[in-house]
Amino acid sequence: MHYRNGREAKNGDKIIQLTSSGPAKIVSFGVLHDATPGNDYCNGSIAAPVQQSGACMCDCIHVDDLAIILAEKGLDKRPAGK
């Protein structure tokens, strides 16, 4: 199991889910669980946080700016199926 950028995926990882088509946008975030090895598509679930936390703006990034960074790195497109 691997993320869009090739990093190995593991249950318990804190993750951000991006759109599967069109410009890269965040559609969900949380903790990966119930994922099984051997499949990078439609595998696992995301447990969303249930608590609210404070935010220091100097530690945050706007989703539109993240989309630009992803495009610059070539990570704005979903990998082709295997």
N, CA, C and O of each residue as an XYZ file, in Angstrom:
328
protein
N       0.856     -1.171      0.000
C       0.000      0.000      0.000
C       0.896      1.226      0.000
O       1.833      1.332      0.792
N       0.595      2.144     -0.896
C       1.420      3.342     -1.002
C       0.554      4.570     -1.266
O      -0.492      4.497     -1.911
N       1.026      5.695     -0.746
C       0.352      6.959     -0.968
C       0.706      7.506     -2.346
O       1.545      6.944     -3.050
N       0.076      8.582     -2.717
C       0.267      9.197     -4.035
C       1.732      9.507     -4.306
O       2.188      9.384     -5.443
N       2.470      9.903     -3.286
C       3.879     10.244     -3.478
C       4.809      9.046     -3.358
O       6.027      9.221     -3.388
N       4.271      7.820     -3.221
C       5.081      6.614     -3.170
C       5.431      6.132     -1.779
O       5.954      5.027     -1.633
N       5.162      6.917     -0.755
C       5.469      6.515      0.617
C       4.585      5.336      1.027
O       3.404      5.287      0.684
N       5.167      4.387      1.765
C       4.419      3.223      2.233
C       3.310      3.660      3.191
O       3.536      4.479      4.082
N       2.126      3.112      3.002
C       0.981      3.423      3.867
C       0.879      2.396      4.980
O       1.078      1.202      4.757
N       0.566      2.868      6.184
C       0.415      1.983      7.341
C      -0.808      2.407      8.136
O      -1.065      3.598      8.308
N      -1.556      1.433      8.617
C      -2.670      1.747      9.509
C      -2.145      2.560     10.686
O      -1.076      2.267     11.223
N      -2.889      3.566     11.079
C      -2.464      4.444     12.168
C      -1.831      5.735     11.685
O      -1.636      6.661     12.472
N      -1.501      5.810     10.379
C      -0.937      7.039      9.823
C      -1.979      8.149      9.849
O      -3.165      7.904      9.627
N      -1.534      9.364     10.119
C      -2.378     10.539      9.964
C      -2.301     10.925      8.491
O      -1.212     11.156      7.966
N      -3.460     10.997      7.819
C      -3.448     11.204      6.378
C      -4.426     12.291      5.937
O      -5.353     12.660      6.659
N      -4.184     12.785      4.728
C      -5.062     13.718      4.044
C      -5.474     13.039      2.749
O      -4.617     12.574      1.997
N      -6.783     12.975      2.472
C      -7.267     12.407      1.220
C      -7.525     13.532      0.234
O      -8.168     14.529      0.563
N      -7.010     13.359     -0.990
C      -7.178     14.346     -2.048
C      -8.235     13.872     -3.034
O      -8.585     12.692     -3.061
N      -8.739     14.797     -3.843
C      -9.693     14.436     -4.883
C      -9.062     13.422     -5.820
O      -7.844     13.414     -5.998
N      -9.888     12.561     -6.424
C      -9.366     11.546     -7.341
C      -9.298     12.063     -8.772
O      -8.668     11.429     -9.618
N      -9.931     13.200     -9.064
C      -9.850     13.801    -10.392
C      -9.972     15.312    -10.261
O     -10.434     15.830     -9.244
N      -9.554     16.000    -11.298
C      -9.584     17.456    -11.270
C      -8.473     18.007    -10.404
O      -7.579     17.267     -9.992
N      -8.518     19.310    -10.121
C      -7.479     19.921     -9.288
C      -7.420     19.245     -7.912
O      -8.454     18.907     -7.336
N      -6.226     19.055     -7.404
C      -6.051     18.407     -6.104
C      -6.625     19.290     -5.000
O      -6.204     20.433     -4.824
N      -7.575     18.755     -4.272
C      -8.190     19.431     -3.126
C      -8.324     18.411     -2.000
O      -8.446     17.213     -2.253
N      -8.303     18.880     -0.785
C      -8.489     18.007      0.366
C      -9.972     17.684      0.488
O     -10.811     18.584      0.506
N     -10.293     16.377      0.572
C     -11.687     15.977      0.757
C     -11.909     15.342      2.125
O     -13.045     15.268      2.594
N     -10.846     14.886      2.767
C     -10.972     14.271      4.083
C      -9.598     14.223      4.745
O      -8.568     14.283      4.074
N      -9.601     14.115      6.064
C      -8.342     13.933      6.781
C      -8.643     13.189      8.072
O      -9.758     13.242      8.590
N      -7.642     12.502      8.578
C      -7.816     11.741      9.808
C      -6.772     10.650      9.912
O      -5.644     10.808      9.446
N      -7.159      9.531     10.534
C      -6.238      8.422     10.772
C      -6.652      7.224      9.927
O      -7.816      6.823      9.940
N      -5.700      6.650      9.191
C      -5.951      5.485      8.346
C      -6.166      4.241      9.210
O      -5.409      3.984     10.146
N      -7.216      3.468      8.881
C      -7.436      2.194      9.558
C      -8.111      1.214      8.609
O      -8.678      1.609      7.590
N      -8.046     -0.060      8.952
C      -8.658     -1.156      8.179
C      -8.113     -1.286      6.759
O      -8.795     -1.840      5.896
N      -6.924     -0.801      6.498
C      -6.301     -0.975      5.184
C      -5.560     -2.314      5.164
O      -4.945     -2.708      6.155
N      -5.628     -3.010      4.021
C      -4.953     -4.294      3.885
C      -3.900     -4.199      2.790
O      -4.145     -3.582      1.753
N      -2.728     -4.801      3.003
C      -1.642     -4.730      2.024
C      -2.047     -5.288      0.658
O      -2.914     -6.155      0.550
N      -1.391     -4.764     -0.375
C      -1.563     -5.286     -1.715
C      -2.519     -4.494     -2.594
O      -2.766     -4.889     -3.734
N      -3.058     -3.398     -2.104
C      -4.015     -2.630     -2.891
C      -3.887     -1.154     -2.552
O      -3.962     -0.772     -1.385
N      -3.694     -0.328     -3.568
C      -3.586      1.119     -3.364
C      -4.905      1.846     -3.643
O      -4.990      3.060     -3.459
N      -5.933      1.112     -4.086
C      -7.196      1.728     -4.484
C      -8.342      1.195     -3.635
O      -8.432     -0.006     -3.378
N      -9.223      2.107     -3.201
C     -10.432      1.737     -2.433
C     -10.092      0.772     -1.306
O     -10.723     -0.277     -1.172
N      -9.115      1.116     -0.512
C      -8.607      0.239      0.522
C      -8.455      1.028      1.812
O      -7.653      1.959      1.875
N      -9.208      0.670      2.835
C      -9.069      1.317      4.127
C     -10.129      2.371      4.368
O     -10.941      2.687      3.499
N     -10.092      2.898      5.566
C     -11.030      3.933      5.990
C     -10.267      5.030      6.712
O      -9.140      4.834      7.167
N     -10.904      6.186      6.806
C     -10.308      7.316      7.511
C     -11.178      7.639      8.714
O     -12.362      7.944      8.569
N     -10.588      7.571      9.901
C     -11.275      7.983     11.122
C     -11.033      9.481     11.282
O      -9.903      9.919     11.502
N     -12.090     10.246     11.171
C     -11.970     11.705     11.255
C     -11.854     12.129     12.716
O     -12.439     11.499     13.596
N     -11.103     13.192     12.972
C     -10.983     13.690     14.342
C     -12.336     14.163     14.875
O     -13.167     14.679     14.128
N     -12.535     13.982     16.158
C     -13.793     14.395     16.772
C     -13.601     15.543     17.749
O     -14.532     15.920     18.461
N     -12.420     16.087     17.783
C     -12.175     17.203     18.695
C     -11.745     18.433     17.916
O     -11.198     18.327     16.818
N     -11.989     19.566     18.474
C     -11.568     20.822     17.880
C     -10.286     21.247     18.564
O     -10.115     21.048     19.767
N      -9.373     21.841     17.780
C      -8.128     22.312     18.377
C      -7.844     23.722     17.890
O      -8.361     24.159     16.861
N      -7.021     24.418     18.641
C      -6.622     25.768     18.259
C      -5.692     25.718     17.069
O      -5.096     24.679     16.783
N      -5.566     26.821     16.382
C      -4.717     26.873     15.188
C      -3.805     28.082     15.234
O      -4.267     29.211     15.398
N      -2.520     27.848     15.091
C      -1.542     28.917     14.905
C      -1.391     29.100     13.404
O      -0.954     28.179     12.713
N      -1.737     30.253     12.895
C      -1.722     30.464     11.452
C      -0.348     30.194     10.844
O      -0.258     29.768      9.693
N       0.732     30.438     11.609
C       2.075     30.203     11.071
C       2.359     28.717     10.879
O       3.367     28.363     10.266
N       1.483     27.826     11.396
C       1.634     26.384     11.225
C       0.625     25.818     10.239
O       0.542     24.601     10.077
N      -0.147     26.678      9.575
C      -1.212     26.232      8.677
C      -0.906     26.639      7.244
O      -0.061     27.497      6.990
N      -1.614     26.000      6.311
C      -1.502     26.359      4.898
C      -2.894     26.278      4.280
O      -3.660     25.362      4.580
N      -3.214     27.222      3.432
C      -4.516     27.241      2.758
C      -4.576     26.096      1.755
O      -3.565     25.779      1.128
N      -5.739     25.469      1.590
C      -5.864     24.327      0.691
C      -5.526     24.693     -0.757
O      -5.001     23.850     -1.485
N      -5.809     25.914     -1.192
C      -5.459     26.308     -2.558
C      -3.947     26.370     -2.744
O      -3.437     26.035     -3.814
N      -3.227     26.799     -1.703
C      -1.768     26.844     -1.772
C      -1.186     25.426     -1.780
O      -0.201     25.160     -2.469
N      -1.793     24.527     -1.019
C      -1.358     23.129     -1.028
C      -1.557     22.521     -2.410
O      -0.713     21.757     -2.879
N      -2.663     22.855     -3.063
C      -2.926     22.353     -4.412
C      -1.830     22.804     -5.382
O      -1.407     22.027     -6.238
N      -1.373     24.037     -5.257
C      -0.297     24.548     -6.113
C       0.993     23.786     -5.861
O       1.684     23.410     -6.808
N       1.324     23.555     -4.599
C       2.538     22.815     -4.247
C       2.471     21.392     -4.800
O       3.450     20.884     -5.346
N       1.311     20.754     -4.655
C       1.152     19.397     -5.184
C       1.353     19.374     -6.694
O       2.000     18.469     -7.221
N       0.805     20.362     -7.391
C       0.963     20.426     -8.844
C       2.427     20.622     -9.227
O       2.908     20.006    -10.178
N       3.136     21.477     -8.491
C       4.555     21.709     -8.765
C       5.378     20.436     -8.615
O       6.369     20.244     -9.320
N       4.969     19.574     -7.700
C       5.679     18.313     -7.445
C       5.161     17.164     -8.315
O       5.660     16.042     -8.228
N       4.156     17.448     -9.155
C       3.590     16.413    -10.003
C       2.687     15.446     -9.261
O       2.432     14.344     -9.748
N       2.197     15.839     -8.086
C       1.348     14.970     -7.268
C      -0.127     15.350     -7.352
O      -0.940     14.882     -6.555
N      -0.466     16.194     -8.311
C      -1.849     16.649     -8.431
C      -2.721     15.689     -9.223
O      -3.938     15.869     -9.264
N      -2.143     14.682     -9.850
C      -2.889     13.702    -10.637
C      -2.844     12.338     -9.949
O      -1.813     11.939     -9.407
N      -3.946     11.648     -9.978
C      -4.033     10.301     -9.401
C      -3.221      9.340    -10.287
O      -3.293      9.428    -11.513
N      -2.448      8.420     -9.677
C      -1.696      7.462    -10.477
C      -2.617      6.566    -11.297
O      -3.745      6.295    -10.887
N      -2.147      6.108    -12.444
C      -2.928      5.184    -13.277
C      -3.109      3.872    -12.551
O      -2.240      3.452    -11.787
N      -4.235      3.223    -12.786
C      -4.517      1.924    -12.162
C      -3.544      0.848    -12.644
O      -2.959      0.948    -13.723
N      -3.392     -0.161    -11.828
C      -2.473     -1.260    -12.172
C      -3.217     -2.412    -12.791
O      -2.608     -3.422    -13.143
